[in-house]
């Protein structure tokens, strides 16, 4: 098993005008530092880990990169996000 997994899933074509993608990020091993780069979009993510309760994260309002730590057992899932014009 890999220690870290990222998957991006495309929605069905009927949602193409509204949904760009779903993504899932999983950390199976030790703490891992990640860099979040602003992309001018707002993301709402649902996250939990072996040591933290389920919570919601709002990203995309930043104007510079942010360092973050993924704890062991972290799973982050994003719902659909609207395409930008």
HELIX and SHEET records of a PDB file:
HELIX    1   1 UNK A   13  UNK A   15  5                                   3    
SHEET    1   A 5 UNK A   4  UNK A   9  0                                        
SHEET    2   A 5 UNK A  22  UNK A  27 -1                                        
SHEET    3   A 5 UNK A  75  UNK A  78 -1                                        
SHEET    4   A 5 UNK A  43  UNK A  48 -1                                        
SHEET    5   A 5 UNK A  55  UNK A  59 -1                                        
SHEET    1   B 2 UNK A  32  UNK A  36  0                                        
SHEET    2   B 2 UNK A  66  UNK A  70 -1                                        
END                                                                             
